[in-house]
Amino acid sequence: MEEVRPLHLPKPKMVATDVDGTLIDHDERVTARTKAAVGALIADGVPFVLATGRPPRWIAPVVEGLGYAPLCVCGNGAVIYDSAADRVLASQTLDVATLAWLADVAERALPGCGLAAERVGESAHDAVTPQFVSSPQYEHAWLNPDDTSVAREEVIDAPAIKMLIRLPGARSSDMRTVLAPLIGERADITYSTEHGLIELSAPGITKASGLAVVAQRLGVDAATVVAFGDMPNDVPMLTMAGHGVAMRNAHPEAIAAADEIAESNTDDGVARVLERWWV
């Protein structure tokens, strides 16, 4: 789409943003300019929400960078997390029967793939719940020091907010093309990187569904929300928000879904948009 820079949008009643590839730079830092812009909208009493594929346990570095602990939509919409109180407020999971079925489908359709499951407890680091478990065949798409390697059967023996399917060397978009018609409506399928990683959630669970829960909780109409994102897992949120903003570095699907293209995450794209209302 052509770049659009609306000049007369009303001030948003809520701002929601993806984290990786959107809010933070490639060194996973919140820049000073972004921190200042977010601080200005918070000081103005406007809710600021993180909407991310990250689990709650990966939120703390972002909170530290912002200097503010927001409500968070985690796990691509499966978890509502209060980072200020370190409390999981709500979660939606795939049940054990569905996980077993999805595992069988994935292994037949994508030979050699590895499986992992993201779980959640009552807080970000709930010691009672092993929060990330993976099969011996699972090869991480990024560094994940808190992984627990288990037998394949143990990956699917407890409800999970996400099942992850990893096939090194493959493109995530190609994996989705293969899996989507086989999975149908049994799970919601998306991805946040092209490096051979597919993420499955309970049916209908997306960043948009999670953000809708937060908006209702705060009494905010979706039409007054501005949302930022860069990958296919952001598309539902970009389309449900009154104004969806994709980063210049975004995946083509996110760009196509957006109302506006901002500068890249390495050029303070989020801050530049927010500064229209808050400087």
Secondary structure by P-SEA (a helix, b strand, c coil): ccbbbbcccccccbbbbbcccccccccccccaaaaaaaaaaaaabbbbbbbcccccccaaaaaaaacccccccccccccccccccccccccccccaaaaaaaaaaaaaaccbbbbbbbbbcccccccccccccccccccccccccccccccccccccccccbbbbbbccccaaaaaaaccccccccbbbbbccccbbbbbccccccaaaaaaaaaaaaccccccbbbbbccccaaaaaaaccbbbbcccccaaaaaaccccccccccaaaaaaaccccc
